[in-house]
C-alpha cells in the first residue's frame, strides 16, 4: 500500500543495514497530496530500541515531510536476521494553519469520532553494503606493466649486485697474481742485468788494464761495450 487518502508513505518497510554495536538510521517520506493540514503520529512496539524524530508533526498541504528512525546499537544479531518489531503511523486532518503545538493525544483517539488513518510498517534487517575491495594498482589481468617493471627491477638489481661482487673477487685475485708475477719477473731481470753489468765492468777493467800495459789508446771494443752498457742500463731503469 503505497498511497493513502491523507498521506502517502515511502517506503512501506523500515530497512536497516544491520551492524553490531552501531546506531543505524533510515528515513520515511510522508507526502500530503491533499489541500488539508495533516497531523501524524508514529508509534512502535519497541520504543526503547528506536528513536523517532519527529514522532509527531504536521505535513502542510501539497508538501512532504521526512521522519528519521534510528535503531540503537545492538550487541547481538537476532536469529536468522529476522525482526518482529512493528511501527504504526497514524494521520488525521488538522485545522488549517495548525502547528506541532496544536497536536493533542485526543486527535488520534478513535473514540473522539475523528477519522484516523493508520499504516503499519514492518522492520527488515539487510546486510550492510560491502565496501569495494581494494584493488592493487594495475591488477587487471595479473600485474600491471608498471608494477611488473618495479618488481622485476628490484629482483634484478639484487641479482646484479650479488653477481658483480662474485665476479669481482676472482678478477681482483687474477690482477694481484699478475702484478706479483710481473714484479717477480722484473726483479729477476734487474738482478740479471746487475750481474751482467758487474761482469761487463770486470771485463772493461781487464781491457783497460791490458791497454795501459800495451801503452796504446782506448780500444774500439771498449768504446762499443761502454755504449751498449749505457743503453742497457737506461732500458732497465725506464722499465722499473
Biotite code that builds the C-alpha atoms (Angstrom):
import biotite.structure as struc

atoms = struc.array([
    struc.Atom([0.000, 0.000, 0.000], chain_id="A", res_id=1, res_name="UNK", atom_name="CA", element="C"),
    struc.Atom([1.964, 2.994, -1.305], chain_id="A", res_id=2, res_name="UNK", atom_name="CA", element="C"),
    struc.Atom([-0.696, 5.699, -1.171], chain_id="A", res_id=3, res_name="UNK", atom_name="CA", element="C"),
    struc.Atom([-3.416, 6.653, 1.241], chain_id="A", res_id=4, res_name="UNK", atom_name="CA", element="C"),
    struc.Atom([-6.211, 9.163, 1.323], chain_id="A", res_id=5, res_name="UNK", atom_name="CA", element="C"),
    struc.Atom([-4.308, 11.626, 3.534], chain_id="A", res_id=6, res_name="UNK", atom_name="CA", element="C"),
    struc.Atom([-0.626, 10.700, 3.394], chain_id="A", res_id=7, res_name="UNK", atom_name="CA", element="C"),
    struc.Atom([1.491, 8.655, 1.049], chain_id="A", res_id=8, res_name="UNK", atom_name="CA", element="C"),
    struc.Atom([4.280, 6.803, 2.885], chain_id="A", res_id=9, res_name="UNK", atom_name="CA", element="C"),
    struc.Atom([7.532, 5.621, 1.332], chain_id="A", res_id=10, res_name="UNK", atom_name="CA", element="C"),
    struc.Atom([8.937, 3.080, 1.874], chain_id="A", res_id=11, res_name="UNK", atom_name="CA", element="C"),
    struc.Atom([6.451, 0.641, 3.315], chain_id="A", res_id=12, res_name="UNK", atom_name="CA", element="C"),
    struc.Atom([9.195, -1.161, 5.279], chain_id="A", res_id=13, res_name="UNK", atom_name="CA", element="C"),
    struc.Atom([11.866, 0.221, 7.563], chain_id="A", res_id=14, res_name="UNK", atom_name="CA", element="C"),
    struc.Atom([15.101, -1.248, 6.196], chain_id="A", res_id=15, res_name="UNK", atom_name="CA", element="C"),
    struc.Atom([18.136, -1.149, 8.474], chain_id="A", res_id=16, res_name="UNK", atom_name="CA", element="C"),
    struc.Atom([21.595, -2.208, 7.219], chain_id="A", res_id=17, res_name="UNK", atom_name="CA", element="C"),
    struc.Atom([22.290, -4.164, 10.392], chain_id="A", res_id=18, res_name="UNK", atom_name="CA", element="C"),
    struc.Atom([25.694, -3.865, 12.085], chain_id="A", res_id=19, res_name="UNK", atom_name="CA", element="C"),
    struc.Atom([26.528, -4.850, 15.634], chain_id="A", res_id=20, res_name="UNK", atom_name="CA", element="C"),
    struc.Atom([27.316, -2.092, 18.160], chain_id="A", res_id=21, res_name="UNK", atom_name="CA", element="C"),
    struc.Atom([26.394, 0.647, 15.746], chain_id="A", res_id=22, res_name="UNK", atom_name="CA", element="C"),
    struc.Atom([23.446, 3.037, 15.562], chain_id="A", res_id=23, res_name="UNK", atom_name="CA", element="C"),
    struc.Atom([21.604, 2.735, 12.264], chain_id="A", res_id=24, res_name="UNK", atom_name="CA", element="C"),
    struc.Atom([19.057, 5.113, 10.771], chain_id="A", res_id=25, res_name="UNK", atom_name="CA", element="C"),
    struc.Atom([16.557, 5.034, 7.962], chain_id="A", res_id=26, res_name="UNK", atom_name="CA", element="C"),
    struc.Atom([14.029, 7.583, 6.769], chain_id="A", res_id=27, res_name="UNK", atom_name="CA", element="C"),
    struc.Atom([10.366, 7.711, 5.846], chain_id="A", res_id=28, res_name="UNK", atom_name="CA", element="C"),
    struc.Atom([8.934, 10.243, 3.431], chain_id="A", res_id=29, res_name="UNK", atom_name="CA", element="C"),
    struc.Atom([5.399, 11.445, 4.064], chain_id="A", res_id=30, res_name="UNK", atom_name="CA", element="C"),
    struc.Atom([3.638, 13.090, 1.135], chain_id="A", res_id=31, res_name="UNK", atom_name="CA", element="C"),
    struc.Atom([0.447, 15.129, 1.584], chain_id="A", res_id=32, res_name="UNK", atom_name="CA", element="C"),
    struc.Atom([-1.445, 15.250, -1.685], chain_id="A", res_id=33, res_name="UNK", atom_name="CA", element="C"),
    struc.Atom([-4.495, 16.914, -0.223], chain_id="A", res_id=34, res_name="UNK", atom_name="CA", element="C"),
    struc.Atom([-5.397, 20.533, 0.471], chain_id="A", res_id=35, res_name="UNK", atom_name="CA", element="C"),
    struc.Atom([-5.628, 19.840, 4.215], chain_id="A", res_id=36, res_name="UNK", atom_name="CA", element="C"),
    struc.Atom([-3.192, 20.177, 7.055], chain_id="A", res_id=37, res_name="UNK", atom_name="CA", element="C"),
    struc.Atom([-2.451, 16.611, 8.142], chain_id="A", res_id=38, res_name="UNK", atom_name="CA", element="C"),
    struc.Atom([-1.180, 15.712, 11.600], chain_id="A", res_id=39, res_name="UNK", atom_name="CA", element="C"),
    struc.Atom([0.712, 12.445, 12.105], chain_id="A", res_id=40, res_name="UNK", atom_name="CA", element="C"),
    struc.Atom([1.998, 10.359, 14.981], chain_id="A", res_id=41, res_name="UNK", atom_name="CA", element="C"),
    struc.Atom([4.459, 7.425, 14.931], chain_id="A", res_id=42, res_name="UNK", atom_name="CA", element="C"),
    struc.Atom([4.283, 4.531, 17.412], chain_id="A", res_id=43, res_name="UNK", atom_name="CA", element="C"),
    struc.Atom([6.405, 1.382, 17.754], chain_id="A", res_id=44, res_name="UNK", atom_name="CA", element="C"),
    struc.Atom([6.145, -1.925, 19.580], chain_id="A", res_id=45, res_name="UNK", atom_name="CA", element="C"),
    struc.Atom([9.679, -1.473, 20.959], chain_id="A", res_id=46, res_name="UNK", atom_name="CA", element="C"),
    struc.Atom([10.093, 2.182, 21.992], chain_id="A", res_id=47, res_name="UNK", atom_name="CA", element="C"),
    struc.Atom([13.323, 1.550, 23.961], chain_id="A", res_id=48, res_name="UNK", atom_name="CA", element="C"),
    struc.Atom([15.042, 0.225, 20.869], chain_id="A", res_id=49, res_name="UNK", atom_name="CA", element="C"),
    struc.Atom([14.165, 3.027, 18.455], chain_id="A", res_id=50, res_name="UNK", atom_name="CA", element="C"),
    struc.Atom([14.290, 6.793, 18.372], chain_id="A", res_id=51, res_name="UNK", atom_name="CA", element="C"),
    struc.Atom([11.834, 8.601, 16.064], chain_id="A", res_id=52, res_name="UNK", atom_name="CA", element="C"),
    struc.Atom([12.405, 12.222, 15.048], chain_id="A", res_id=53, res_name="UNK", atom_name="CA", element="C"),
    struc.Atom([9.882, 13.721, 14.864], chain_id="A", res_id=54, res_name="UNK", atom_name="CA", element="C"),
    struc.Atom([7.407, 11.276, 16.319], chain_id="A", res_id=55, res_name="UNK", atom_name="CA", element="C"),
    struc.Atom([4.580, 13.796, 15.785], chain_id="A", res_id=56, res_name="UNK", atom_name="CA", element="C"),
    struc.Atom([4.222, 16.569, 13.257], chain_id="A", res_id=57, res_name="UNK", atom_name="CA", element="C"),
    struc.Atom([2.229, 18.450, 10.629], chain_id="A", res_id=58, res_name="UNK", atom_name="CA", element="C"),
    struc.Atom([2.516, 17.924, 6.885], chain_id="A", res_id=59, res_name="UNK", atom_name="CA", element="C"),
    struc.Atom([1.389, 21.005, 5.010], chain_id="A", res_id=60, res_name="UNK", atom_name="CA", element="C"),
    struc.Atom([-0.968, 20.760, 2.029], chain_id="A", res_id=61, res_name="UNK", atom_name="CA", element="C"),
    struc.Atom([0.680, 19.558, -1.183], chain_id="A", res_id=62, res_name="UNK", atom_name="CA", element="C"),
    struc.Atom([4.031, 19.085, 0.539], chain_id="A", res_id=63, res_name="UNK", atom_name="CA", element="C"),
    struc.Atom([6.235, 16.379, 2.015], chain_id="A", res_id=64, res_name="UNK", atom_name="CA", element="C"),
    struc.Atom([7.969, 15.707, 5.301], chain_id="A", res_id=65, res_name="UNK", atom_name="CA", element="C"),
    struc.Atom([10.646, 13.285, 6.493], chain_id="A", res_id=66, res_name="UNK", atom_name="CA", element="C"),
    struc.Atom([10.760, 11.107, 9.586], chain_id="A", res_id=67, res_name="UNK", atom_name="CA", element="C"),
    struc.Atom([14.105, 9.667, 10.743], chain_id="A", res_id=68, res_name="UNK", atom_name="CA", element="C"),
    struc.Atom([14.005, 6.377, 12.660], chain_id="A", res_id=69, res_name="UNK", atom_name="CA", element="C"),
    struc.Atom([17.220, 5.402, 14.473], chain_id="A", res_id=70, res_name="UNK", atom_name="CA", element="C"),
    struc.Atom([17.834, 1.953, 15.881], chain_id="A", res_id=71, res_name="UNK", atom_name="CA", element="C"),
    struc.Atom([20.090, 1.884, 18.940], chain_id="A", res_id=72, res_name="UNK", atom_name="CA", element="C"),
    struc.Atom([23.333, -0.075, 18.772], chain_id="A", res_id=73, res_name="UNK", atom_name="CA", element="C"),
    struc.Atom([22.691, -3.802, 19.192], chain_id="A", res_id=74, res_name="UNK", atom_name="CA", element="C"),
    struc.Atom([25.053, -6.173, 20.992], chain_id="A", res_id=75, res_name="UNK", atom_name="CA", element="C"),
    struc.Atom([23.869, -9.283, 19.190], chain_id="A", res_id=76, res_name="UNK", atom_name="CA", element="C"),
    struc.Atom([22.086, -10.153, 15.983], chain_id="A", res_id=77, res_name="UNK", atom_name="CA", element="C"),
    struc.Atom([18.606, -11.703, 16.063], chain_id="A", res_id=78, res_name="UNK", atom_name="CA", element="C"),
    struc.Atom([18.158, -15.299, 14.896], chain_id="A", res_id=79, res_name="UNK", atom_name="CA", element="C"),
    struc.Atom([18.166, -15.554, 11.106], chain_id="A", res_id=80, res_name="UNK", atom_name="CA", element="C"),
    struc.Atom([18.336, -11.743, 10.970], chain_id="A", res_id=81, res_name="UNK", atom_name="CA", element="C"),
    struc.Atom([14.544, -11.601, 11.409], chain_id="A", res_id=82, res_name="UNK", atom_name="CA", element="C"),
    struc.Atom([12.928, -8.720, 13.293], chain_id="A", res_id=83, res_name="UNK", atom_name="CA", element="C"),
    struc.Atom([9.401, -8.747, 14.686], chain_id="A", res_id=84, res_name="UNK", atom_name="CA", element="C"),
    struc.Atom([9.275, -5.055, 15.593], chain_id="A", res_id=85, res_name="UNK", atom_name="CA", element="C"),
    struc.Atom([6.428, -3.014, 14.097], chain_id="A", res_id=86, res_name="UNK", atom_name="CA", element="C"),
    struc.Atom([5.685, 0.661, 13.563], chain_id="A", res_id=87, res_name="UNK", atom_name="CA", element="C"),
    struc.Atom([2.275, 2.330, 13.328], chain_id="A", res_id=88, res_name="UNK", atom_name="CA", element="C"),
    struc.Atom([1.835, 5.676, 11.629], chain_id="A", res_id=89, res_name="UNK", atom_name="CA", element="C"),
    struc.Atom([-1.449, 7.449, 12.333], chain_id="A", res_id=90, res_name="UNK", atom_name="CA", element="C"),
    struc.Atom([-2.605, 10.555, 10.493], chain_id="A", res_id=91, res_name="UNK", atom_name="CA", element="C"),
    struc.Atom([-5.615, 12.828, 10.851], chain_id="A", res_id=92, res_name="UNK", atom_name="CA", element="C"),
    struc.Atom([-6.859, 16.058, 9.349], chain_id="A", res_id=93, res_name="UNK", atom_name="CA", element="C"),
    struc.Atom([-5.818, 19.067, 11.424], chain_id="A", res_id=94, res_name="UNK", atom_name="CA", element="C"),
    struc.Atom([-7.311, 22.542, 11.491], chain_id="A", res_id=95, res_name="UNK", atom_name="CA", element="C"),
    struc.Atom([-5.998, 24.995, 8.857], chain_id="A", res_id=96, res_name="UNK", atom_name="CA", element="C"),
    struc.Atom([-2.773, 26.655, 9.967], chain_id="A", res_id=97, res_name="UNK", atom_name="CA", element="C"),
    struc.Atom([-2.164, 24.086, 12.700], chain_id="A", res_id=98, res_name="UNK", atom_name="CA", element="C"),
    struc.Atom([1.347, 23.620, 14.056], chain_id="A", res_id=99, res_name="UNK", atom_name="CA", element="C"),
    struc.Atom([3.050, 20.924, 16.103], chain_id="A", res_id=100, res_name="UNK", atom_name="CA", element="C"),
    struc.Atom([1.985, 22.701, 19.287], chain_id="A", res_id=101, res_name="UNK", atom_name="CA", element="C"),
    struc.Atom([-1.640, 22.198, 18.318], chain_id="A", res_id=102, res_name="UNK", atom_name="CA", element="C"),
    struc.Atom([-1.312, 18.399, 18.228], chain_id="A", res_id=103, res_name="UNK", atom_name="CA", element="C"),
    struc.Atom([-3.018, 16.630, 21.156], chain_id="A", res_id=104, res_name="UNK", atom_name="CA", element="C"),
    struc.Atom([-3.424, 12.937, 22.061], chain_id="A", res_id=105, res_name="UNK", atom_name="CA", element="C"),
    struc.Atom([-7.193, 13.264, 21.609], chain_id="A", res_id=106, res_name="UNK", atom_name="CA", element="C"),
    struc.Atom([-6.695, 13.943, 17.902], chain_id="A", res_id=107, res_name="UNK", atom_name="CA", element="C"),
    struc.Atom([-5.606, 10.306, 17.426], chain_id="A", res_id=108, res_name="UNK", atom_name="CA", element="C"),
    struc.Atom([-8.340, 8.820, 19.646], chain_id="A", res_id=109, res_name="UNK", atom_name="CA", element="C"),
    struc.Atom([-10.862, 6.928, 17.579], chain_id="A", res_id=110, res_name="UNK", atom_name="CA", element="C"),
    struc.Atom([-13.467, 7.273, 20.292], chain_id="A", res_id=111, res_name="UNK", atom_name="CA", element="C"),
    struc.Atom([-13.481, 11.045, 19.742], chain_id="A", res_id=112, res_name="UNK", atom_name="CA", element="C"),
    struc.Atom([-15.073, 10.461, 16.368], chain_id="A", res_id=113, res_name="UNK", atom_name="CA", element="C"),
    struc.Atom([-12.112, 11.688, 14.307], chain_id="A", res_id=114, res_name="UNK", atom_name="CA", element="C"),
    struc.Atom([-11.308, 9.988, 11.014], chain_id="A", res_id=115, res_name="UNK", atom_name="CA", element="C"),
    struc.Atom([-7.930, 8.399, 11.648], chain_id="A", res_id=116, res_name="UNK", atom_name="CA", element="C"),
    struc.Atom([-5.920, 6.601, 9.024], chain_id="A", res_id=117, res_name="UNK", atom_name="CA", element="C"),
    struc.Atom([-3.326, 4.085, 10.061], chain_id="A", res_id=118, res_name="UNK", atom_name="CA", element="C"),
    struc.Atom([-0.448, 2.378, 8.305], chain_id="A", res_id=119, res_name="UNK", atom_name="CA", element="C"),
    struc.Atom([1.559, -0.469, 9.794], chain_id="A", res_id=120, res_name="UNK", atom_name="CA", element="C"),
    struc.Atom([5.243, -0.704, 8.846], chain_id="A", res_id=121, res_name="UNK", atom_name="CA", element="C"),
    struc.Atom([7.474, -3.719, 9.331], chain_id="A", res_id=122, res_name="UNK", atom_name="CA", element="C"),
    struc.Atom([11.201, -3.764, 10.107], chain_id="A", res_id=123, res_name="UNK", atom_name="CA", element="C"),
    struc.Atom([13.689, -5.551, 7.859], chain_id="A", res_id=124, res_name="UNK", atom_name="CA", element="C"),
    struc.Atom([17.381, -6.093, 8.517], chain_id="A", res_id=125, res_name="UNK", atom_name="CA", element="C"),
    struc.Atom([19.549, -6.074, 5.419], chain_id="A", res_id=126, res_name="UNK", atom_name="CA", element="C"),
    struc.Atom([23.246, -6.748, 5.008], chain_id="A", res_id=127, res_name="UNK", atom_name="CA", element="C"),
    struc.Atom([25.307, -3.553, 5.023], chain_id="A", res_id=128, res_name="UNK", atom_name="CA", element="C"),
    struc.Atom([26.765, -2.529, 1.685], chain_id="A", res_id=129, res_name="UNK", atom_name="CA", element="C"),
    struc.Atom([30.171, -4.058, 1.249], chain_id="A", res_id=130, res_name="UNK", atom_name="CA", element="C"),
    struc.Atom([32.964, -1.572, 0.582], chain_id="A", res_id=131, res_name="UNK", atom_name="CA", element="C"),
    struc.Atom([34.742, -2.114, -2.717], chain_id="A", res_id=132, res_name="UNK", atom_name="CA", element="C"),
    struc.Atom([37.670, -4.437, -2.259], chain_id="A", res_id=133, res_name="UNK", atom_name="CA", element="C"),
    struc.Atom([40.981, -2.640, -2.584], chain_id="A", res_id=134, res_name="UNK", atom_name="CA", element="C"),
    struc.Atom([42.415, -3.414, -5.989], chain_id="A", res_id=135, res_name="UNK", atom_name="CA", element="C"),
    struc.Atom([46.174, -3.165, -6.323], chain_id="A", res_id=136, res_name="UNK", atom_name="CA", element="C"),
    struc.Atom([47.232, -0.679, -8.929], chain_id="A", res_id=137, res_name="UNK", atom_name="CA", element="C"),
    struc.Atom([47.056, -2.261, -12.350], chain_id="A", res_id=138, res_name="UNK", atom_name="CA", element="C"),
    struc.Atom([45.927, -5.644, -11.021], chain_id="A", res_id=139, res_name="UNK", atom_name="CA", element="C"),
    struc.Atom([43.772, -6.315, -14.085], chain_id="A", res_id=140, res_name="UNK", atom_name="CA", element="C"),
    struc.Atom([44.913, -9.428, -15.905], chain_id="A", res_id=141, res_name="UNK", atom_name="CA", element="C"),
    struc.Atom([47.675, -10.118, -13.441], chain_id="A", res_id=142, res_name="UNK", atom_name="CA", element="C"),
    struc.Atom([50.094, -7.399, -12.542], chain_id="A", res_id=143, res_name="UNK", atom_name="CA", element="C"),
    struc.Atom([50.356, -4.160, -14.433], chain_id="A", res_id=144, res_name="UNK", atom_name="CA", element="C"),
    struc.Atom([53.408, -3.389, -16.576], chain_id="A", res_id=145, res_name="UNK", atom_name="CA", element="C"),
    struc.Atom([54.301, -0.645, -14.123], chain_id="A", res_id=146, res_name="UNK", atom_name="CA", element="C"),
    struc.Atom([54.174, -2.950, -11.092], chain_id="A", res_id=147, res_name="UNK", atom_name="CA", element="C"),
    struc.Atom([55.935, -5.702, -13.023], chain_id="A", res_id=148, res_name="UNK", atom_name="CA", element="C"),
    struc.Atom([58.743, -3.392, -14.004], chain_id="A", res_id=149, res_name="UNK", atom_name="CA", element="C"),
    struc.Atom([59.169, -2.236, -10.432], chain_id="A", res_id=150, res_name="UNK", atom_name="CA", element="C"),
    struc.Atom([59.190, -5.771, -9.028], chain_id="A", res_id=151, res_name="UNK", atom_name="CA", element="C"),
    struc.Atom([61.471, -7.121, -11.688], chain_id="A", res_id=152, res_name="UNK", atom_name="CA", element="C"),
    struc.Atom([63.740, -4.141, -11.285], chain_id="A", res_id=153, res_name="UNK", atom_name="CA", element="C"),
    struc.Atom([64.198, -4.838, -7.591], chain_id="A", res_id=154, res_name="UNK", atom_name="CA", element="C"),
    struc.Atom([64.860, -8.525, -8.122], chain_id="A", res_id=155, res_name="UNK", atom_name="CA", element="C"),
    struc.Atom([67.270, -7.967, -10.997], chain_id="A", res_id=156, res_name="UNK", atom_name="CA", element="C"),
    struc.Atom([69.102, -5.263, -9.089], chain_id="A", res_id=157, res_name="UNK", atom_name="CA", element="C"),
    struc.Atom([69.824, -7.635, -6.217], chain_id="A", res_id=158, res_name="UNK", atom_name="CA", element="C"),
    struc.Atom([70.927, -10.317, -8.638], chain_id="A", res_id=159, res_name="UNK", atom_name="CA", element="C"),
    struc.Atom([73.222, -7.917, -10.425], chain_id="A", res_id=160, res_name="UNK", atom_name="CA", element="C"),
    struc.Atom([74.667, -6.738, -7.132], chain_id="A", res_id=161, res_name="UNK", atom_name="CA", element="C"),
    struc.Atom([75.376, -10.270, -5.994], chain_id="A", res_id=162, res_name="UNK", atom_name="CA", element="C"),
    struc.Atom([76.734, -11.286, -9.383], chain_id="A", res_id=163, res_name="UNK", atom_name="CA", element="C"),
    struc.Atom([79.022, -8.255, -9.544], chain_id="A", res_id=164, res_name="UNK", atom_name="CA", element="C"),
    struc.Atom([80.587, -8.999, -6.177], chain_id="A", res_id=165, res_name="UNK", atom_name="CA", element="C"),
    struc.Atom([81.080, -12.665, -7.018], chain_id="A", res_id=166, res_name="UNK", atom_name="CA", element="C"),
    struc.Atom([82.696, -11.781, -10.347], chain_id="A", res_id=167, res_name="UNK", atom_name="CA", element="C"),
    struc.Atom([84.862, -9.006, -8.933], chain_id="A", res_id=168, res_name="UNK", atom_name="CA", element="C"),
    struc.Atom([86.619, -11.201, -6.392], chain_id="A", res_id=169, res_name="UNK", atom_name="CA", element="C"),
    struc.Atom([88.213, -13.569, -8.982], chain_id="A", res_id=170, res_name="UNK", atom_name="CA", element="C"),
    struc.Atom([89.185, -10.552, -11.103], chain_id="A", res_id=171, res_name="UNK", atom_name="CA", element="C"),
    struc.Atom([90.943, -8.921, -8.146], chain_id="A", res_id=172, res_name="UNK", atom_name="CA", element="C"),
    struc.Atom([92.760, -12.149, -7.376], chain_id="A", res_id=173, res_name="UNK", atom_name="CA", element="C"),
    struc.Atom([93.854, -12.518, -11.005], chain_id="A", res_id=174, res_name="UNK", atom_name="CA", element="C"),
    struc.Atom([95.138, -8.956, -11.102], chain_id="A", res_id=175, res_name="UNK", atom_name="CA", element="C"),
    struc.Atom([97.054, -9.435, -7.846], chain_id="A", res_id=176, res_name="UNK", atom_name="CA", element="C"),
    struc.Atom([98.643, -12.632, -9.145], chain_id="A", res_id=177, res_name="UNK", atom_name="CA", element="C"),
    struc.Atom([99.533, -10.954, -12.420], chain_id="A", res_id=178, res_name="UNK", atom_name="CA", element="C"),
    struc.Atom([101.086, -7.984, -10.610], chain_id="A", res_id=179, res_name="UNK", atom_name="CA", element="C"),
    struc.Atom([103.099, -10.275, -8.347], chain_id="A", res_id=180, res_name="UNK", atom_name="CA", element="C"),
    struc.Atom([104.288, -12.207, -11.387], chain_id="A", res_id=181, res_name="UNK", atom_name="CA", element="C"),
    struc.Atom([105.373, -9.042, -13.199], chain_id="A", res_id=182, res_name="UNK", atom_name="CA", element="C"),
    struc.Atom([107.181, -7.745, -10.115], chain_id="A", res_id=183, res_name="UNK", atom_name="CA", element="C"),
    struc.Atom([108.970, -11.081, -9.698], chain_id="A", res_id=184, res_name="UNK", atom_name="CA", element="C"),
    struc.Atom([109.911, -11.138, -13.383], chain_id="A", res_id=185, res_name="UNK", atom_name="CA", element="C"),
    struc.Atom([111.208, -7.558, -13.325], chain_id="A", res_id=186, res_name="UNK", atom_name="CA", element="C"),
    struc.Atom([113.168, -8.278, -10.175], chain_id="A", res_id=187, res_name="UNK", atom_name="CA", element="C"),
    struc.Atom([114.798, -11.276, -11.836], chain_id="A", res_id=188, res_name="UNK", atom_name="CA", element="C"),
    struc.Atom([115.591, -9.239, -14.944], chain_id="A", res_id=189, res_name="UNK", atom_name="CA", element="C"),
    struc.Atom([117.013, -6.444, -12.809], chain_id="A", res_id=190, res_name="UNK", atom_name="CA", element="C"),
    struc.Atom([119.182, -8.862, -10.846], chain_id="A", res_id=191, res_name="UNK", atom_name="CA", element="C"),
    struc.Atom([120.346, -10.463, -14.081], chain_id="A", res_id=192, res_name="UNK", atom_name="CA", element="C"),
    struc.Atom([121.160, -7.068, -15.554], chain_id="A", res_id=193, res_name="UNK", atom_name="CA", element="C"),
    struc.Atom([123.094, -6.050, -12.449], chain_id="A", res_id=194, res_name="UNK", atom_name="CA", element="C"),
    struc.Atom([125.073, -9.282, -12.619], chain_id="A", res_id=195, res_name="UNK", atom_name="CA", element="C"),
    struc.Atom([125.699, -8.757, -16.317], chain_id="A", res_id=196, res_name="UNK", atom_name="CA", element="C"),
    struc.Atom([126.694, -5.161, -15.625], chain_id="A", res_id=197, res_name="UNK", atom_name="CA", element="C"),
    struc.Atom([129.172, -6.259, -12.994], chain_id="A", res_id=198, res_name="UNK", atom_name="CA", element="C"),
    struc.Atom([130.595, -8.797, -15.410], chain_id="A", res_id=199, res_name="UNK", atom_name="CA", element="C"),
    struc.Atom([130.979, -6.130, -18.080], chain_id="A", res_id=200, res_name="UNK", atom_name="CA", element="C"),
    struc.Atom([132.654, -3.815, -15.620], chain_id="A", res_id=201, res_name="UNK", atom_name="CA", element="C"),
    struc.Atom([135.121, -6.547, -14.776], chain_id="A", res_id=202, res_name="UNK", atom_name="CA", element="C"),
    struc.Atom([135.819, -7.187, -18.454], chain_id="A", res_id=203, res_name="UNK", atom_name="CA", element="C"),
    struc.Atom([136.190, -3.454, -19.122], chain_id="A", res_id=204, res_name="UNK", atom_name="CA", element="C"),
    struc.Atom([138.550, -3.137, -16.194], chain_id="A", res_id=205, res_name="UNK", atom_name="CA", element="C"),
    struc.Atom([140.551, -6.036, -17.601], chain_id="A", res_id=206, res_name="UNK", atom_name="CA", element="C"),
    struc.Atom([140.670, -4.457, -21.040], chain_id="A", res_id=207, res_name="UNK", atom_name="CA", element="C"),
    struc.Atom([141.640, -1.107, -19.538], chain_id="A", res_id=208, res_name="UNK", atom_name="CA", element="C"),
    struc.Atom([144.499, -2.704, -17.722], chain_id="A", res_id=209, res_name="UNK", atom_name="CA", element="C"),
    struc.Atom([145.625, -4.521, -20.839], chain_id="A", res_id=210, res_name="UNK", atom_name="CA", element="C"),
    struc.Atom([145.501, -1.292, -22.802], chain_id="A", res_id=211, res_name="UNK", atom_name="CA", element="C"),
    struc.Atom([147.523, 0.524, -20.180], chain_id="A", res_id=212, res_name="UNK", atom_name="CA", element="C"),
    struc.Atom([150.203, -2.133, -20.334], chain_id="A", res_id=213, res_name="UNK", atom_name="CA", element="C"),
    struc.Atom([150.373, -2.008, -24.118], chain_id="A", res_id=214, res_name="UNK", atom_name="CA", element="C"),
    struc.Atom([150.626, 1.816, -23.983], chain_id="A", res_id=215, res_name="UNK", atom_name="CA", element="C"),
    struc.Atom([148.112, 2.197, -26.765], chain_id="A", res_id=216, res_name="UNK", atom_name="CA", element="C"),
    struc.Atom([144.861, 4.241, -26.797], chain_id="A", res_id=217, res_name="UNK", atom_name="CA", element="C"),
    struc.Atom([141.474, 3.095, -25.781], chain_id="A", res_id=218, res_name="UNK", atom_name="CA", element="C"),
    struc.Atom([140.484, 0.089, -27.866], chain_id="A", res_id=219, res_name="UNK", atom_name="CA", element="C"),
    struc.Atom([137.445, 0.387, -30.114], chain_id="A", res_id=220, res_name="UNK", atom_name="CA", element="C"),
    struc.Atom([135.903, -2.648, -28.442], chain_id="A", res_id=221, res_name="UNK", atom_name="CA", element="C"),
    struc.Atom([135.996, -0.837, -25.096], chain_id="A", res_id=222, res_name="UNK", atom_name="CA", element="C"),
    struc.Atom([134.020, 2.094, -26.528], chain_id="A", res_id=223, res_name="UNK", atom_name="CA", element="C"),
    struc.Atom([131.399, -0.230, -28.007], chain_id="A", res_id=224, res_name="UNK", atom_name="CA", element="C"),
    struc.Atom([130.968, -2.099, -24.764], chain_id="A", res_id=225, res_name="UNK", atom_name="CA", element="C"),
    struc.Atom([130.568, 1.115, -22.772], chain_id="A", res_id=226, res_name="UNK", atom_name="CA", element="C"),
    struc.Atom([127.884, 2.309, -25.205], chain_id="A", res_id=227, res_name="UNK", atom_name="CA", element="C"),
    struc.Atom([125.965, -0.949, -25.004], chain_id="A", res_id=228, res_name="UNK", atom_name="CA", element="C"),
    struc.Atom([126.196, -0.863, -21.222], chain_id="A", res_id=229, res_name="UNK", atom_name="CA", element="C"),
    struc.Atom([124.689, 2.624, -21.106], chain_id="A", res_id=230, res_name="UNK", atom_name="CA", element="C"),
    struc.Atom([121.833, 1.613, -23.395], chain_id="A", res_id=231, res_name="UNK", atom_name="CA", element="C"),
    struc.Atom([121.119, -1.484, -21.319], chain_id="A", res_id=232, res_name="UNK", atom_name="CA", element="C"),
    struc.Atom([121.122, 0.388, -18.036], chain_id="A", res_id=233, res_name="UNK", atom_name="CA", element="C"),
    struc.Atom([118.859, 3.094, -19.437], chain_id="A", res_id=234, res_name="UNK", atom_name="CA", element="C"),
    struc.Atom([116.346, 0.481, -20.640], chain_id="A", res_id=235, res_name="UNK", atom_name="CA", element="C"),
    struc.Atom([116.374, -1.307, -17.297], chain_id="A", res_id=236, res_name="UNK", atom_name="CA", element="C"),
    struc.Atom([115.785, 1.841, -15.228], chain_id="A", res_id=237, res_name="UNK", atom_name="CA", element="C"),
    struc.Atom([112.994, 3.040, -17.506], chain_id="A", res_id=238, res_name="UNK", atom_name="CA", element="C"),
    struc.Atom([111.242, -0.313, -17.209], chain_id="A", res_id=239, res_name="UNK", atom_name="CA", element="C"),
    struc.Atom([111.490, -0.446, -13.400], chain_id="A", res_id=240, res_name="UNK", atom_name="CA", element="C"),
])
